[in-house]
């Protein structure tokens, strides 16, 4: 095919790939100034029977009309032409100059939370558009997302028109359509793997890419929660609980428990952005804040904030600078403000280290666990004693196993199986809190205000 002139206009420059009875080429349009590049998708029917060709022609025209409509979105390649030649079919689309998202996802390379949010918002906007046209992409993966060179926007490519036609045509020719699965292992949901994709199958795939960006891990290396069967990833990423909750719901195993539309996820992300905007940035605290509760105690009975003096903070920052470079200050600030105790602080930092770095880090941070001076001990205990006497829950407010189960059940009704993980994590880090305090903490992790209110009402009424 190289050098061949298709439709008397499109000269084939390169074969991109293909198989079966479909191929893709890069060509140049010899009828336009500058001979701009374009992408040609080629469908070769498997049988010359008249019935088969008539079906193929009908499906081809239908797919072309759909791609014509989708191409009106700025981040989807335009359909430039479609034609039939010698009972074979061709689609011509814009060639997008740029690089695929795969180039931005090297092993162990982690994105910032802001970068992931921008990725989600851009692709979700495209998904909202294509789903409104009753189209499911079916193959959302880094290879099919291009960072456009001219403006840096993400463009979604390869809508699989040829692959979808293949599936339908094989069914017509006597093959089992269900055996032709469109999608890529690792990025493909269970229902899509069974040949029954839904719009939120695309949302699942996008959520997988978000986890890959945050953890630096390929989907085939994701861990699985032994209790729920869901993907276990939060402990391998530096991510806020709000965004972690959103992404985890995008990738839930059962499609009914996921978000049902791209528009729904976009609304929640906008709500998350507003929460971040009103939250003024605060420098790390090195002294005991007056609101500190038992939730911040570590295993030796002192809060991380109280013991992490400015001197120790600088020592820890210096160690991290030697190990991870310029990202150390930001990394330490994020972890210090979110960790409930020294064990959690160290654990979160270790996620960002590898091999010999872990050994060096362990050896150099033993000073954090040295016993405090008598003055520090008496001061911190005095503060905790005062706080404890003012905030001790009465007998009716004591949390028991039955109440914990109720919390897990009610939260699961709103956000799915990840609820158990959140409840147990909150209990582990919150110490001796009352029922009301526990419910308030859990409600704060529900992105949607209405659902958070419902949760509080059911647990505290």
LINSUL-V997274 format. One record per residue. PSI is psi in whole degrees, -180 to 180 (NA if undefined). Layout:
PSI  PSI
This chain:
-21  131  -14  144  111  134  27  20  -44  109  122  126  -33  143  119  -34  -178  -175  170  -117  38  138  160  136  157  131  173  142  104  -4  0  150  134  -1  60  150  154  168  129  126  131  125  123  108  147  -15  145  8  145  -43  -42  -46  -38  -43  -45  -42  -40  -46  -39  -45  -41  -45  -40  -41  -39  -47  -32  -43  -44  -32  -5  -14  137  -24  29  133  139  149  120  -33  160  142  164  137  124  44  27  154  144  136  136  125  164  143  126  115  126  -160  154  161  -22  -33  -20  5  61  159  133  5  124  135  160  161  -41  -41  -39  -39  -41  -39  -50  -46  -40  -47  -36  -36  -41  -43  -40  -40  -49  -34  -31  -18  18  37  132  127  -48  -8  53  116  164  -34  -23  15  121  133  106  129  -38  -29  -1  2  156  132  132  124  179  70  5  27  -43  -43  -40  -38  -39  -46  -47  -39  -35  -37  -43  -38  6  -2  165  114  -32  -21  -13  96  126  125  177  125  140  -39  -4  133  166  -47  -33  -37  -21  6  20  62  150  166  -39  4  -36  -38  -40  -50  -40  -39  -38  -42  -39  -43  -42  -42  -37  -31  -21  14  145  146  -31  -13  7  147  159  136  123  -24  -43  -20  -1  165  131  111  -20  -35  -9  11  150  90  147  154  -31  -49  -38  -40  -42  -49  -41  -35  -29  -30  21  147  -46  130  -27  -23  -11  174  144  -12  155  -34  -38  -43  -40  -42  -42  -37  -38  -40  -40  -40  -40  -38  -38  -38  -39  -10  102  140  136  139  161  141  138  -4  164  115  152  -22  4  136  179  -14  -21  6  147  -171  -22  9  16  147  149  -40  -37  -38  -28  85  166  -36  -47  -35  -45  -38  -43  -40  -41  -42  -45  -36  -39  -29  -42  -6  -152  -19  -8  -50  -45  -41  -46  -39  -44  -46  -39  -38  -13  -24  139  -22  176  -41  -43  -39  -50  -41  -43  -37  -36  -25  -28  6  159  147  -121  -25  -40  -42  -48  -43  -44  -46  -32  -9  13  -23  -24  -24  12  145  133  163  165  -41  -45  -45  -48  -38  -49  -43  -38  -44  -44  -36  -43  -45  -43  -40  -28  -22  11  128  144  175  -37  -21  -4  137  125  176  -37  -41  -38  -44  -39  -41  -46  -42  -47  -40  -37  -34  -26  -37  0  -169  -20  -12  -44  -43  -45  -42  -47  -39  -41  -43  -40  -35  -7  -3  -142  82  161  172  -44  -44  -41  -46  -41  -42  -46  -40  -33  -16  -2  114  -32  121  -41  -43  -34  -41  -43  -42  -47  -44  -40  -33  -27  -2  NA
